[in-house]
Amino acid sequence: MEGACSVAHSRSPHADRSGAATSDSIVSGRKADPVLRTRNRTAGALAMMAIFTLAWSGVGSPAQARQATADSTVAENRAEVMRDLEALGGAGSAGMDPARAQTLAQTQAENLTGDITFSVPSTTFQGQLSVRLSTSVDPAAQIRYTTNGSLPSASSTLYSGPLTLTLTTQLRAQAFVDDFPTGEMGTALYVARSVTSSNDLPLLVMDAYGGGKPGKEDYKDVAFMLMDRAAGSTASLAQTPTVATRAGFRLRGQSSSNNEKAPYRIELHDNRDKDADFPLVGMPEDSDWVLRGPFQDKALIRDAFAFSLGRDMGLQTPRFAFVEVYLNLDSQPMNSSDYQGVYLLMETAKISPDRIDIAKLKKADVAEPAISGGYHLQFNMGAAEPPTIPCTGGTTQVPCWKDLEIMEPKDPPSQQIQWITNYIKKTNEAIHSSNPSNATTGYPAYLDVASFTNYIIANELAREGDTYMRSTHLFKDRGGKLVAGPLWDYDLGYDALPAMMGGSSVQGWQYPGMGMGMGNVTDWFVKLMADTTFLNQVKDRWKTLRKGVLSEAQLTSRITTLTSALSNAAQRNFQKWPNLNTSRVGVFQTRTSQTWSEQVQFMRTFVSQRAAWLDSTSGWGGNNTGPVDPGNKGCTASLAKIDSWGEGFNSTVTVKAGNAAISTWTVVLQMTSPQTIQNSWNGTFSFDQNTRALTVKSNGNGNIAANASTTFGFITTTNGNSTTPTVTSCTAS
């Protein structure tokens, strides 16, 4: 049916659905064909999903399969190793079958419109838009609709003719016969805009219906539209969306949630606010997604680099795709100021067949073998949320861990918490045992050693400041061992922060901790690296990877591939956020430059130099002969001037032990009058105003292995004198 008169309007505010009628009843005999059609669509999609799941399943543990795949690439030439990235033009690490993605997206789109026909599918529009509604569910049906996000009820506005829309609208409609809902409710989304754009990256449009920016806890309603691009073409705001659906979004991240260019969590919803699984930009279908906005990472690719590299090494990592985002938070049509720049659209870290592919625990799984998996855990210093895995009875020989969060299962019963607690306790004891590498009683009985080896290599290459303390994910399958991964949160790695958190130094190790008196959540990685057997496995793995995905040529090529697709988008990003030459971005000191390409070169140089240091005998080079023989205790210190601006500059000092391990160190530097120290980190500082001598003593970072190193740093206020401080002595004991 279709009416003949015209009804105008309107923008959809953030609606309270609590007062809306939500009947799911279906009048018997009035919906036979539509019900069968909807069920057949769903059954067909599930069947297709089952086929592909079987086709993609492998033999052995996920970690073994990933390790085997990574090892096989060593013998391949560079073109073969890079084929996936190059096929995507650097846009991401997706790879889903396009036909399957199109089928699934179409199925979800049909589920959203239900048994209502909208004359205009979900889209963006300029000016005004006329939309007609109809239904074939019953000749006697009337359509009632809402434009404020609420569910249509028998008392909602009766449709009588075309609707004229001028503002962003969530149009929801339901057929009624004799005041009873008949057939499936339908929703269409219409985003008003006053801007036109055609981009060489996919476009993601979100409109919050005038609801403003969300907080970190509660999801706010948002219209979600993704405009993908065909190969060799561009994406346009005017094109028919590849995906258009109801959604919720909220802020995410610790410090990053305060960035002007904020990161978000996104949940895709169906008509009943349940999860709606959509494939996005070639990534397998799901309802949970993350939008990460590189902000302090001015190269824009650090997360993408880490994730794609980790996946090729055999680690679990999230898939991703670069997109450009428009986000409208006010009540007016979306305009050019709503452009938010380059983002990474990413998978969340969760247990599912296409993400962390392990068994999913049910509440009834309270006995072995079912209770043994799957678990998804995270070390997250100072930010772990309940439930956490407690540690009691720690000793000097076997210290406790802390801040170990159970990510999944959600709301586990006490039996599951106790089981995984006992497993972690046994793991902790094995790592600290007198013979830790014993296959039966040591860490190999509890850890997937290959994944921990790869994990440490990935993290030491990146030197992200709070690596090993936050966003340190682990998972355990049913009957399996504890696996390291998935990788997460590398936007501050690869020398993004030249003088903060120990992340700037080409030399030295990250696994001992960040310093600054923060301690560690666990000493597992320190103890593993102190074990000769494990260390030699790391060395062997490093040397193997340097012949393949970690070779100089392939590291350089990966950066080139990732950035090649961003040239135009990066210009637009930094027009929106002109922070290239801004030192302090948020709470962090960052590298400054005039151009984006210089930022990319900073990262390229660091990766090359860092890999070269790891090749050296101070790193993982040389023979696997066990610990270095003791020698005379001593240290050397070298200063690097990292970044400078009008009245100040950053300096990083690398303290390196001699041929014997040291437990404390003291470095003396000579300043020049009238210079003063503004900020400092990773040491205890004292400054003599008369002699201008700066004395720095170790503070939580005094224990340095033979030929290893640590760093400290400070900001100098020049007061008109920009002379670089000099190191006068380094003493150790």
Steps between C-alpha positions, in 0.01 A plus 500: 500500500611857448336826597470813292547795735826665607650506848816696574804452709710425732832449680524206738617595851657256742178321590378333817350174386370397840151630433463354153293194423730207432262217414657221299164329442403395149136463396451138396459450127594855402877461455569155361698599191705784657591281797619221273690750287681646802577160650628367167729800462644440847533125450678554171748739657567260788557216257747709303679598821528133598650408162765771523578418862569139400703609200720724713554264792845352550679218676680548831491794740443853364845600620664204325315577180599865511860407580513254211356758263750761615792260463397409147528862391871504574572308180274724292621801314404852599216531248332188632532601866348843430226381267208545740587857588578595143173350379320738733704800395611544861140550617501230763537134589158376400447227244142371521342361187319797337203294383445360847529847653246640257254219571526541877469879485193470278341251741550734795369796300183307419462402864520869598224609258284204603159492331498870420596627157676838509491677164851630569751263666715628786722778369640847550321794338524873442214747533188290545397144428160347431443145624196278441411195709314187401454138606379179342453317827118540494262696273320631809816616679562858605850634555592698808840661533736699724785737422653526848654153527220347706323178404174560311186415695128501428494862619787618279436732205293339224669509162282671240738624233858581404723628780724799432824488696733796553714380790667172593226250576471147629173399336339197663174347380272211590195351327188462717174316444225578750763670720711182515855509357524287188823398332847624581571861593722691258761773541672728251763764575530834324798724579465865399815666374616829351840370392615304195813289506666238286791318667754234410439317829169350612276752676335435835210729588353517850224735612402511869154654441603812689588297809853638536821319581462179704682414821711192574230293670168516315438454129313778320283449193669578171422451132781296344575507126802359322578601143755256363678547170549266209854427384650803332207727589414743777239504775239775502262632763234497229528130414272227630652376826661159496374462858234711673373399840397606845789510747626616836835664573704610799848629576779250564860509618683625810677825411393488134133553589597859585643566153315745279514229237343240723485120467165319522344162561214418264220246530286433195133445588192344347144623545480367855838637614653154473836436335499522121800336333616688190817443294689830473760593238579136426521394865287208624159585639457607860310756705792629711758738354758759602583834340856602588600849400880541467575832673834485680598255225563757228616234253142364528613138449659371821209280606452380144870421468505303826182306424589404144856410600383298800254305289775410252721390790230258616340703779132565557422860397186696413412559136472865404429739218576869459192720466424871505233596750221757509338531843208736558414563865269802470144544374587653163582327169847352486750751359871524418593573863373153594790340311717318758792376292667162454394220735569131533178298493596187694372176638462483875695238692233242581434128489329418171570273202653783296690670782635306799392161373476294817221324688239725656428416863143454619397561858428129534863414414623449857694173470790379289556479214240765410608745772857510363414749223453737348627795696601845378716692748677835512771652716389863532690698762281732701202445272400134545126459549330219693508211489875476551722204582620541859847415623565422865801374689767648279862468614834649403575187297152475346350850497137572426357632178238777503236666283422185300149541365265230374371649175303189408289319601283789610372463856658157555378277783728455801612155382645644179674784684653250740610267217681767298646647821653163583637469146663845517641415844658182362636695203651760732664231714637321193657818362669560837606139557860384531483334158254726312557353152417143606236368262296340779538729800607829343333767288480280183229300679280810526605751234483483122871583477494585128240773554692651793817499292329685215325733744826613659661553160207714382506705818875551514500621141221749577618617846153629582530661843248302706545171317487197731298704754185609320302355212698177545252239380512125556259222411457133579302248301330193643774246566763743373779711646514873568562690176641854473283740302319651331723803448340828600586869538820601319419860405764629744766252391772512235641827640172696485597654834864603480560561871231319695461166671821347367347474155751716316824306531625292213713309750394304805203286601137568569408183690655610835226766524429864442666631814378827654427305819201327342626145546351213301182295501709185468865401470421212265673655201809593703525146635446343159773714346732405786459132410773393258279249319226754437747774407665275244160423347437874470838548335439217255153626417630854449768381259245297307257793473779733387527282189130551431236741626746687724766546233604856431339489155168371626481734800560793268256368243228454763526863604492611137198281426303626800572865429450491124122490538500791746673778308187703426316398816797605714484850354132524590567356845762760589290782359240396758755434775807722431726349767802392292713780647341488846721337761247433776200309368262408778717402796793381289809661350510399134733539206460819297535556128374712217356215295336162540769334289760610757297327771496182294877528454548534880324167540682339208838604641417374847381159377817455297733610780313303764516181292871558443559531876305180562731337243805605701669301775335736749168380365423158352804463278800280560508137607256339741755431771299600805556797731793737448796425728532738793757775475578829669185684594462835331281705270506752220252776426420682177266794445281562197322829440163381370278799436520876542270801492519872584618491861565135562609158379469131595799282580521124546797339675577132441676324788672177393651239730844356431581129486331440835151566628454805723242583767541878530644779289574871527548737207632857526433752223622855456244768419576855382377815674223618507338167399257328738323164510125512440387132502679169549426127502652156569743616771557696822625846399695762696623828352779721643415861419857612562696247295212426256568128554204266455531172693263217410471176696311186409144479626344159442713447189839432656508127429655472155624177350850480361532707180134603526373852554226724631413864443401813685412842369428860578378826348740795506375858512768692311442852633684615190780238499435193282833324568457124526584357846801268516550174690793525741483162675313173545562281804333172597499229763 
